[in-house]
Amino acid sequence: EPYLIPNLRLILLSQTGTILQEVTSGNHDNYIQLKKFKSSPGIRFSIQVAQGNVSIKEDFLLEALDD
């Protein structure tokens, strides 16, 4: 299939689980993406992909870059 499943949700969650951003695929989308976001080192966030009552979530921790 050249297109994503309709109503596929891509969600950016805060450390506490609050939805910060969410995008949903339409009938003829071949990709979806979140808007750019900035954060500080040490901040945790999650990205979740969901379709109906099935979802997968990955947790991230931003680390400072060594100069």
C-alpha positions as CSV (number, residue, x, y, z in Angstrom):
1,E,0.0,0.0,0.0
2,P,1.4,3.4,-0.9
3,Y,-0.6,5.2,1.8
4,L,-0.8,5.1,5.6
5,I,-3.8,3.6,7.3
6,P,-6.4,6.4,7.7
7,N,-6.7,7.7,11.3
8,L,-3.2,6.6,12.3
9,R,-2.2,9.0,15.1
10,L,1.3,10.3,15.9
11,I,1.4,11.8,19.3
12,L,4.1,13.8,21.3
13,L,3.6,13.3,25.0
14,S,5.2,15.2,27.9
15,Q,7.0,13.5,30.8
16,T,3.7,13.4,32.7
17,G,1.7,12.0,29.7
18,T,0.1,15.3,28.6
19,I,-0.4,15.5,24.8
20,L,1.7,18.3,23.4
21,Q,1.1,17.6,19.7
22,E,-0.9,15.2,17.7
23,V,-1.3,14.6,14.0
24,T,-3.7,12.1,12.3
25,S,-3.3,10.5,8.8
26,G,-6.0,11.1,6.2
27,N,-7.2,8.8,3.4
28,H,-4.3,9.6,1.0
29,D,-1.3,10.4,3.3
30,N,2.0,8.6,2.6
31,Y,3.6,10.2,5.8
32,I,2.7,12.3,8.8
33,Q,5.1,14.3,11.0
34,L,5.0,16.4,14.1
35,K,5.9,20.1,14.0
36,K,9.5,20.9,15.1
37,F,9.9,21.3,18.9
38,K,12.6,22.5,21.2
39,S,13.5,21.4,24.7
40,S,16.3,21.5,27.2
41,P,18.7,18.7,28.2
42,G,17.4,16.4,30.8
43,I,13.8,16.6,29.6
44,R,12.0,13.3,29.0
45,F,9.2,12.9,26.4
46,S,7.5,10.1,24.5
47,I,6.3,9.5,21.0
48,Q,3.3,7.3,20.5
49,V,1.8,5.8,17.3
50,A,-1.8,4.7,17.7
51,Q,-4.5,3.1,15.5
52,G,-7.9,2.4,17.2
53,N,-7.2,0.7,20.5
54,V,-3.7,-0.5,19.5
55,S,-0.6,1.7,20.2
56,I,3.1,1.7,20.7
57,K,5.1,4.2,22.7
58,E,8.8,5.0,22.9
59,D,10.3,7.1,25.7
60,F,13.2,9.5,25.1
61,L,15.6,11.6,27.2
62,L,17.3,14.6,25.8
63,E,21.0,14.7,26.7
64,A,23.4,17.6,26.4
65,L,26.0,17.4,23.6
66,D,29.6,17.4,24.6
67,D,31.6,20.2,22.9
